[in-house]
Every structure is written in C-alpha cells, then in structure tokens.
Amino acid sequence: MNIGVIIIGDEILSGKRRDGHLPKAIELLGARGLSLSWARYVGDDRRLITEALAYAFAGGDLVFSFGGIGATPDDHTRQCAAAALGLPLALHPQARALIEERMQDVAREQGVPFEPDRPDNVHRLNMGMFPQGARIIPNPYNKIPGFSLADVHFVPGFPVMAWPMLEWVLDTHYAHLHGGQRQVERSVIVLGAMEATLTPLMEEVEARHPGIKVFSLPSVDHPQWGRHIELGVKGRDGTEAAYQALRAGLEAHGCQFGPEMVRP
C-alpha cells in the first residue's frame, strides 16, 4: 500500500508559513517502518483540491490530507472531498456532540453560559459537516474532529492537532502495516566521479538483484568532499549482496572512496 500526503493552503505556497507536515509525516511513518511514496501541495482552490482528492480516492493509497477542514471562507476541503466522491455533506452526529462539548468547555473557561443557538455557535457546527458516511478522527487538542473516508484521512492544518491525529490513525487502523516497508540502505561516498560513467553499473546491479533500488545523490560543492556522489542500494532483503556487487563494480572503475554509511 503506497502512502501519500496532500498539504493544502495558500499560506504554504506563498511562503507565509513554512510546511512542517511533510518532514513530520516522513518521521512518524519511518518510526513505524513505513515510507512516503508521494506528496502534493495544493492552494485554496476548489477545483484543484477536488482533483487532488479524486486522485487520492481513486488510487487506493493510504493518504493524509492536511488543512482546510475549518469553517471559514478559505476552507474548502470538506466540500471538495464530498464533490470528489459525489456525496452530500451532512452534520455528523458524533462530530456535533464533540463540537458542542468543546463550546461548553470554552464557555465554562470564560465564565459565561453556553448558548447553543447563538449565531457563532451555530456556525461552528459547520466544522462537523462531513461527506456522508465519514468516520471520526479524534482531536486530542481541542476535540474538534477530523474525518476519514475509505483510506483517505483529513486532519487540520495545525501541527499540534494534526500530528497526534495522524499517529492515532496509523496506530488504530494500520498497525498491521507497521514494519512492512522497513528498508536498509548501504552507501558509499564516491569522490570525483561522474554519474553518466557509473549509470551502466547501477542498472546492472538493479537488474541482477530484484527488489533492490540503486540510488545516486550527486554533489558539486560539498565543503568536505567536494565533487562527489553518494552511491548506494536500498531494499528489504538482499541489500548486502547488492552493495558488495556495487562496491566491486566501483573498484573495477578505479573509483576513490570516502566514508561508507548504513541507514536502517
């Protein structure tokens, strides 16, 4: 099962806010032996959001969508998720109860009576208008829930809420996947080499070792190693044999080496 993220918001694309969701998702997935296959950034545009979500629903991947599930004019994710699936929006009864509970908490903290019919409180219920058939994702920060449809999961844009919610989804619904994508990487710094010269070797190693990926990370201005390539292999099984084949091929090319690295 591939895993993807969709990160929504003009503030990310304009640079007003720096995205932290992508690196955090990679970290949280990696801690569970999982890895990210793709990521997509989308502004606050209903057509683009709907297209991105339609792709997510159709692909059968495990997807996390960050942002846009509030109830202000620039929040479109709930509506776009419904449009992508051709579903109506409906006030989720559990979401309603959680939102009202949150409003009661706020009223108690402020020392004022809870007025459920006050216009601003009625408007807050829009945050529980989810596509029909959605499931709740609990929010440990302020109780305002996210929601899930199939394997696509919608959380707020606020990291303090979104990241614990992502962990809850992974640990509650996908524990059976944990460790299933865990890989080992072995690589070496090759000094002064050119990728084009070594490409046939990389292709040969991949062809002879099914399930192994060869990767090449060139650098032209490293302060310690100067022009170099980090060349290595990664996979679940057979990485040691593939790495030794790669290393032997590099030695046959007369390459000069820097340090070797192993990443679990």
Order of alpha helices (4+ residues) and beta strands (2+ residues): beta-alpha-alpha-beta-alpha-beta-alpha-beta-alpha-alpha-beta-beta-beta-beta-alpha-beta-alpha-beta-beta-alpha-beta
